[in-house]
């Protein structure tokens, strides 16, 4: 199978959103850029911040943080994927996941958007749901009516620690996913003790 050529972190731009649960995807991509010594820079034609991280074997890994606000994330993803001829199966979208507890990270390919507006827009603009997702658990407030306020607030300190642990576990297996061995990456991540 082909490897991952584009990793997209979902979030909302601006300092008021920086530490909110909805920005978990941004947090992971920031860490990944730091690990690869790649600098995220604003790119107007890609509607976001972009970095190129050269990989062994001469391939480039692109990192993207859409700066369009969550519900228009697909605009940035589609623009960059089209420009560099990256197939949906070579895209990994990192996002916050209400249906998983903090401290849990899971890979998934395809499927619906589960009410996540960032995923909804990416599916619409790519014309397929068949990209990969890395779901970072943030927990659920318990009531659907409280979801918007919940995702736009900072996690409690113990939740933040658990989310960071899950991100660290995901970052350890990402080299396998990038290289195209998603089954091995999934097995390691999904069987890791919480």
N, C-alpha and C positions, 0 to 999 in steps of 0.2 A: 504494500500500500504506500501511497505517497505520504511524505511528511507534512508537517505544518509549516507554512510559509508566512502566515500573517496571524499575529496574536492581537486581539482587540480587547481593551479593557473598557467596560461600560461605566459611566458615571455622569455627573453634571458638572459643568465648569463653574468656577468662581469659589472664592474663599468660604462663603457661607455654606457650601455643600461639601467641602473638602473632607471633613471627618465623619460624614453621614454614612449610614449602612449602605445606601444606594450606590456609593462610590467604591465599593469593595473591588470592583474590576480595575478601577484606576490605581488602587493601592498596589495590586499585584503587578500591573504593567510598569509602574514606577520602580518597583523592586527589581523586576526583570531587566529594565534598562540599566539600572545601577550595576547589576551583576555583569552585564555585557559591556559595561563602559560605553554605552550608547546614549546620546543626548536627544531627548524628545524636543522637537522644534515645531512651532506652528507652521502649517502648510495650508494656505488658502484653498488650493485646488482639491485637497483631501479633507477639508472641513474639520481639521483636527491637528493634534500634535503627533508627529511621526518620527520614528527613529529606525535606522538600519543597523542590524547586528549581524555582521558576517559570521558564517558558520563553517565548521570544518567541512572540507569537500568543496568549498567555493560557493555554496549557496548563501543567499541572504535571507535573514529572518526580519520581517517588518513588524514593528510595534506601532500600535495606533490607539490614541485616546480621542474619540470624537468630541468636538467642542460645540456640538449643535444642541445640547440638552438631550436627555435620554430618549424622548419619543421621536427624535429624528436621527438616531444613531446610524441607521441604514444608509443615509446619504454619504457619510464618510466611508463606511465599509465598502459600499458598492463602487465609489469613485476610485479608491485605492486598488481594490481587487481587479477592476476593469483595466486600469492603467498598467498594472504589472502582470496581467493575465494570470491571476490566482484563482483557482477553482474553489467553489464552496467547500469541498472536502479537504482543502488545504488551509482552512480558516478555523481558528479557535477563538471563541468569544468568551471572555471571562466576565461573569456577572454575579450579583447578589441573588440568593435563592431563599425565598420565604419558607419553602417546604422542607428545608434541611436545618438542623440545629446548628448554632454556632460551634465551630470546631470540626465541621464536616465539609469535605470537598469531594465532588464527584464529576467525572467526565461523562459526557453523553453525546451521541450524534443524532441529529434530527429531532423530530418530535414537535410538539406545539410550543406556544410561547408562554403558557401558564399565566396569562395576564400581565406579563412583563413587557412594558411598552417598548423598551429597547430591542428586545428580541422580535417583537411584533413587526417593527419597522425594518429590521434587517431581513426577516423572512420575506416581507413584501418587496423590498428593493432588490434582493438577490433572486427572487422568484422561486426560491426553494428553501426548505427548512434543513437541508442536509449538511449544514456546517457543524463543526464540533462545538460543544459548550464545556466550560469548566464552571461548575455551579458551586459558589462559595456560600455555605449556610449562614444565614443571619437570624434564623428563627422567625416565628410568626407572633403578632400581638394577640392572637386568639379570636379577633373579631374582624371581619372583612372591612368594616367601616373605619377601622383604625389603621389600615395598611399604609395609606399615603403619609400620614403623620409619622408612622413608625419608621419607614424607610428613609425619611428625610431628617431623622434624629441620629445623634451619636450613639453608638452602642455603649452599654454599661461597661465598666472596666473589665469585669470577668469575661464578658462577651467579646470585647476587643482582643483580649489575650487568646481566647479560643479561636477567633477568626484568624489571628496572626499565626497561630500554630498550624491551622489548616492550610494557610497560604504557604507556609514553609514546607509542609509535606508535599503540596502540589508543585512547588518550585523544584524540589528534589527529583521529581519524576518527569518534569517537562523536557529535559534533554532527550529522553526516550520518545516522547510524543513528537517532538520536533523532527527527530530522525526517522519517524514513520513507524515506530513500534508502539502504536497506541494500545494493543492488547496488554503488553508488559507494563506500560505506564498505568493503565486502569487497574490491573491486578494488584500492583504494589500500593497504589493510592487507596483503592477500595477495601483492601484487607488490612491496612495500617490501623493499629489500635488508636481509638479516639482519645 
